[in-house]
Amino acid sequence: MLVFLVEGHWEYQKWGDLPYTPEPLAVMIFALLYMFVFGFATIYIAIMKNKEPGCSWFFLGAILGPLGVLMALFMKTEKLEETENAKSTTKECPYCKETVKAGAMICPYCQSTI
């Protein structure tokens, strides 16, 4: 039950008796669009911060809306390991333990065959 001040006196009206009642379908479409927009925005921010993308980020944004996006924005960015890239392009000489290029056949330091 809702109370309105109409022409100087209070009137009690039921929800269905209001002059404008939003259509249930329009409300559902708005809610779904709201959830998708904030869900995908949260996933995008998580990917930009090097987090693992997944359903949990979508649900965080979809359920919490702008608060979920803010949580993703203020999360700490995970740094990528540069050593993984370096290890793929280099290898270690088994004799002198120096780092050489991955395609090297002879170590430039100790001249042994790798």
N, C-alpha and C positions, 0 to 999 in steps of 0.2 A: 504494500500500500504506500502510495506517495502523497505528499501534502504540497499543495500549491496555493499561492496567494493570487486569487483571481478577483479583479474588480473590488478590492478592499476587504474581501472575506476569504477565509481558508476553505479550500475544497479538498476532499479526499478522493483520490482516483486510483483505480487498479491499473496495473501495467498495461493491460490490453485496451484500456479506455483512453489512453493518451492520444493526442492528435497525430503524433508521428511515432510509429513503432518501427525500429529497424528490422529489415527482412532478415530472417535467420540465415539464409544462404549468403547474403552480403557479409554478414558478420563472420561466417565460416571462411569465406574467401579471403577476407581481410586478415583473419588470424593465420591462415595458411601462408599467405604472402609474407606476413610479418615474420613467421617462423623460418621460412626459407631464406629470406634476405639476411636476417641476423645469423642464421646457421651457417650459410655459405661465407658470410663476411668473417666469421670466427675461424672457419677452416682456412681461408686465405691468409689471415694474419698469422695463424699457427704455422703455415707452410713458410711464410716469409721469415719467421723466427726460427727456422730449422727444427721445428717440432714434428713428430710423427703424425701425418694426417690420418684421421680416422673418424669413426662415428661419434666418439666421445666429444670431439670438438664441435661437431654439428649440433649434437643435443645440448651442449653447454650454451651455444649461441641461440638455439631455437627456444629453449625453455627460459633462459634468463634474459634474452633480448639484448638491449644495450649494455646491461651489466656484464653479460658474457663477453661481449666485444671488448669492453674496457679491461676485463680480466686478462684476455688474450693479449691486449696491447701492452699491459704493464708486466707481463711475464718476462723472465730473463731469457735472452737469446742464447741458444746453444751454439757453441763454436764448432765448426767442422775441423776435424783433425787433419792438419797439413801433412803429418807424418804418413798417413795412408797414401796420399798422392806421391810422396817422395819414395816410399817403399816400392811402389809399382814401377817406377822408372829407374830405380837403382837396386843394386844387390851388394852383398858383402863378400869380399875375398875370403875364402876359407883358410888361407895361409897367413896373410898379414892383417886381416880384419879391417881393411880399409874399405870405404864405400866407393864402388865403381858403377858405371852405367850398366843397365840390365843386359844390353846386347854385347858387352865386352867379352872377348874370348881369352885375352891375356891381361893380367893385372898390370896397370901402368906403374905401380909402385914396386912390386916385388918381381915382376916379369914371369910369374908362374901361370900355367894354363888353368883357367877356371872351368 
